[in-house]
């Protein structure tokens, strides 16, 4: 995006419309915001859990020498 938008407090109707327009036309769209806010943390936690279970199954010790 070439334009920065700072938001604080309560949005006025015109500011909300501007924010929506920027998200539709910019490189950061609604899907990206959804993924970054909700899906990415779930995926990260799942991968960490799988890695931990894999290490346990292989008998790797988590203590540092």
Secondary structure by P-SEA (a helix, b strand, c coil): ccbbbbbcccccaaaaaaaaaaaaaccccaaaaaaacccaaaaaaaaaaaaaaaaaaaccccccc
